[in-house]
């Protein structure tokens, strides 16, 4: 099967020739039929010049150049769409990802899986990158139900059909296993070697961590409630509206006990904090349920253009006979 290696590039000219050499060595040792797709994500150094030189020397090398920096997810999407292979392998261009791991990924995929995610068991990064990543991976596992050790690993191998079904934007490239798992693909992981950075600089920062967390919320909603948004928004609205209604019911009962049936000592209802809190909860609940209904209408009228199920194979058809 033909393998397409998609590599997003951002100001990493110094590492491209060495990375190409390492991939070429692995391809020769294991007789791999592959293509290498470099996606220049608006680099300001000589990365595109290096890619063009590599393409002249090696017909297996292809290059795409963005007009400006659109982000890693956009780069991977462009590379996946341009890929001609049956399998797609993702890796970074900074030489921290080891091409020697490719045969291990292929062997693992051959066990019947659709997606293989890398796991940097011994991560050679500063503590301020390692510990937030541990917390992030724990959150992903808890919220999505997919138990992987390293969702952030840049090494990922999956079948081309996976790339055709999932849509990447924002920072969703790190959630490819989650998105694939939600569509019924079999996902696993394999331990990989992580190397020290030799060229370039890290793209990691607090802003990236924050964007990743927000994207996690998005993915959790899309995979869990994308086709039934009212189940989440409506449920939250009912709970909020119900608590507010109970609060107002208690206040109404108290008013009756103080003025109609003077059993309790009269105290102004309007001076109690419970009144504004109950009203606010009821309004919030009504808004949540209204949003849920609007979301359901959107899903209803747009779902006609996209299936909510995913067929893995067919039998007894012209396709099967062919």
N, C-alpha and C positions, 0 to 999 in steps of 0.2 A: 504494500500500500504506500502511496506517495505521502510524504510528510512535508507539511508547510510550517516553517519556523518563522513566527511573527515577532519582530523585535522593535519596540518603540525606541526612538532615539531623541535625546534632548541634550545638546552640548556635550557629546561624548565621543568626539572625533578621535581622541587618543587611544580609545579602546577598541575601535571597530575592526581594524586590521587584525589585531591579536585574537579577537573573538571569532572572526571569520576563519582564521587558521585553526583554532581549536575545534570549531564545528566541522571543518573540512577533514580534520584528522579522525574525528569520531565517525564521520560518514564513510571514510575509507576502511577503517577497522571493522565496521559492522555492515558494510555494503548497503548503506541506506540510500534510498531514492528520495531526495529531498529538494526543496527550494528554500531560499532564505529571503524573507521580505523585511527590509529595513523601512521603517516609517519615521521620517524626520519631522518631529513635532515642533516646527518653528525654531530650530537651532540657530544660534547666533555665532557659532564658531564654524570650523571647516568640516562639519559632519557630512553635509551633503556632497561636498567634494570627495570625501573619502568613500561615500556610498557609490558615487558614480565611477570612481576608479575600481572599486571591487566588482561592480557590475561589468565593466569592460574586461576584466581578467577572468571572471567566473560567470558563465551563462546561467548558473543556478541562482544568481543574486538578482533581486529586483528591488527597486526603491520607489517610495512615495514621499513627496514633500508637501507639507502643509504651508500655506501662506503665512500663518502665525501659529502660536502655541494654542492648541485646542484641548489639551489634556490627554492623559494616558488612555482613558476609555475611548476617546475618539480615534486615537492612533491604532489601538487594537481593533476597533470596529472596521476601520479602513483596511487594515491588514487581513482581517478575517474575510472580508468581502472580496479581496483580491486574491485570496489563496486558491490554489488549484488542487491542493492535496486532499486525500481522504481523511487525514488526521492533521490536527493543528496543535503546534507546540508553542507556548508563550514563554518568553524569557526576557530579562532586562539586558541592557547593553553595557552595564558598568563593570562586567567581569566578576561580580559577586555570585552570579548564577553560573554553575559549572556545566558546560555542554556534555561532559562525560556522563551525566545523569540521564541523558536521553534514552539509552538502551534499557535502563531500569524502568523508566516510565512506560516504554513500549511493552516490556514484559508484563508489567502490572496491568496495563490495559488489555493485554491478551488473555487475562484471567476472566474476562467477561464484563469488565467495567466500561462505562462510557466516558467518565471524567476521572483523571488522576491529578490530585493536588499535591504540591510539594510540601514537605515539613522540615524546616530548618531546626533540627534537633539541637545542634550547637551553633547558636547564632552569634556571629562575630560583629556585633554592633554595640554602640554605647548604651549604657543603662537607660538613658532617657528615651531610647527607642524600643528597648527590649521589654521593659515593664509595662508601659502603656499598651504594647502589642499583646501581652499576656492577658491583660484586662479586657481588651477589645475582643480577642478570640473567645474568651469565656462568655462575654455578652452575646456574641453571635451564636454560640452553641445553645445558650439558654433560650434566646428569643426565636431562633429558627428551627431548633431541633436537630440540626446537622452537626454531629460531633467531629470536628476537625481541629487539629492542633495549631494550624498556621494558615488562616484564610488569607493573610497578607503576602504569602510567598508568591514571587513572580513566576515561578516555574509551574506551568499547568499544561496538561495534555488532554485533549478531548477530540471526539469525533467531529467531523465537519458538520453533521446534522445538528449538533449541539449549538455550534456557532450560528447556524441559520435560524434557530428558534429563539434565542435569547437576544435581548436588546440592551446594549450598554450605553450609559451616559453618566455624567457626573463622575462619581468614584465607584461605580458599580462593577468595574472590572474585578475587584477583589472578591465580589460575591458571585462569580461565575458558578462555583460549585453549588451554592445555595439556590440560585435561579434554575440550574439544571436539575437539581434534586426535586424542586417543586414541580417540574414537568415530568417526573418519573424516570429520569436517567439515573443509572447506578453510579455512585460517587465513592471514591476511596482516596487514600493518601499514601505517599511513600516518603521515607526519610531521605533527605538530600544533603549533600555537602555544601556548606556556605563558606565563601571565601572573603578575605579582607579586601576592601575597596582599594583599587590601585590608581584609578583616574576619576576625574570629575568630583562632584560634591553631592551630598545627600539631598533629596527632594523632600525629606521629612520635616515636618514642623507642627506646631500646635494647631494651625489652621487646617492642615491636612487631617489631623486626628479628629478635629471637630466635624469636618465635612464627612469623614468616614462614619462617625457616630450618627449624624443626621441621615446619611444614606442607609445605615442599618435600620433605622426606624422606617424608612421608605420601603426597603426590601421586606421587612417583617410584615408591613401592611399589604404589599403587593402579593406576596406568596401566601399569606394567610387569609386575606379578605379582599383581594383584588376583584373577585367576581361576586362578592357578597358584602359590600361595604356597610350595609345597614346592620349586619350582625355585630359589628364593632361599634359604629357610631350610634346606632339605635339602642344597643345594650347600655352603653355609657349614658345615653340620654334618658332612658327609662329609670336607671338607678338614680341619677341626679334629680330627675323630676319627682320620683317617688319619695326621696328624702325630703325635698322641699315641701311636697304635699303633706307629708307626715308632720313637719314642723308647723305648717299653717293650720292643720287640723287640730294639733295640740293647742295652739293659740286660740282658735275658735272655741274649743271646748273650755279653755280657761276663761274666756270672756263670758261665756254662758254661765259658768259657775260663779263669776264675780258679779254679774249684772242681772241676769234672768233668774237664776236660782242662787241667791246670794249666800253661797256656802264658803267661798274663799274671800280673802281680803282683797279689795279692789286695788289693782295696780295697773297703770296705763300700759296697754299692749304695745303702743308705739315706742315705748322706751326700752323694750327688750331687744337685745341683739339678734335673737332668734328670728325676728320678723324680716329684717333685710336679708339675712342669710338664706332663709327659706325662699323668699321671692327670687333671689339671685340664682339659687339652685334650680328652681322651676324654669326660669328663663333659659338658663344654660342647657337644661335637659331638653326643652322644646327646640332650641336651636340645633342641638346635636341630632335629634331625630329628624328635623327638617333637612339638614345636610345629608343625612343618611338616605332619605327619600330621593333627594336630587342626585346623589351618587348612583343610586339604584337605577334611576331613569337614564343616566348617562351610560351605564353599563348595558342596560337593556337595548338601547338604540345603537350602540357601537359594537356590541358583541356579535351582531349579524355579520360583521366583516372579519371577525377573528374567532376561531374555534376555542372552546374552553376545555378541550380534551386533546390528547396527543396519541396518535396511532403509532405503535412501534413496528408492526409488520402486517402483511396481508397474506392470505392463502386462498386458493380457488379463484383467482382473478387473472386477467390478462397479464398483469404485471408479474404475477407469480409464475405464470407459464413461460414468460420470456426469460 
